[in-house]
Amino acid sequence: MHNRRALRPFTSLLARLPSQCEVCRAWPAQRVCDACVARFAPPTARCGGCALPMPKGVARCGECIKHPPPLDACLAACTYAWPWPDCIAQFKFRGEAGWAGPLATLLRSAPWVEPALEQCDLVLPMPLAPGRLGERGFNQAHELARRLAPTKTDATLLLRTRDTPAQSGLPRADRLRNLRGAFAVEPLRADGLQGRRVVLVDDVMTSGASLFAAAATVRLAGAAHITGVVLARTDPPR
């Protein structure tokens, strides 16, 4: 314990030292430099319901008009394309939790994310099933959320009740079927969602099935307004 305390000033200094950009290798720079953020995560017009890229001036995609999702708004910082899959994989699968800060900064800088965080009452990270959490050692959505809004983040209100089969490659209907009953609100605290404005945070959004299932659970508990905030959105199917 004493050794940890003695190291705190040193580790704090290291966190402030310049480093090399992981994308372009510029030195000195942040972990991802401003030039790479501007190049690879430019502001993009997106559907307000599912965050897919849209032509400017179009508020909702046809799918969200026909089948409105249980989100009032959905925001994404970037498209899930190089260099972001590598950065997210280092963060998510290789235990490099230090990526949480730079990626949260990228997310916070996306259009409309800052107002959503300021106006909400609660920020809920998408939960992991206990087995998946044990494998990774941390919940990447929680790491992002607590850096976005530390005083509003609650990681114990929205629960993952069970793990689900791999979603990749499944049609949207099958993904939704997989996720039925996969989320729940902590029963003893469910009243805390009544009439609240909620932001749900996740790292990657593919079909939206997981985010929509979680949002539907939060809506049933009485949330008045729900915004989904994701780091990266996959391209639409071709």
Sequence and secondary structure as in RCSB ss.txt:
>XXXX:A:sequence
MHNRRALRPFTSLLARLPSQCEVCRAWPAQRVCDACVARFAPPTARCGGCALPMPKGVARCGECIKHPPPLDACL
AACTYAWPWPDCIAQFKFRGEAGWAGPLATLLRSAPWVEPALEQCDLVLPMPLAPGRLGERGFNQAHELARRLAP
TKTDATLLLRTRDTPAQSGLPRADRLRNLRGAFAVEPLRADGLQGRRVVLVDDVMTSGASLFAAAATVRLAGAAH
ITGVVLARTDPPR
>XXXX:A:secstr
 HHHHHHHHHHHHHHHS B  TTT  SSB SS HHHHHHHS    B TTT  B  TT  S HHHHHS  S SEEE
EEEES TTHHHHHHHHHHS  GGGHHHHHHHHHTSTTHHHHHHH SEEEE    HHHHHHHSS HHHHHHHHH T
TTB SSSEEE S     TT  HHHHHHHTTT EEE GGGGGGGTT EEEEEEEEESSSHHHHHHHHHHHHTT SE
EEEEEEEE     
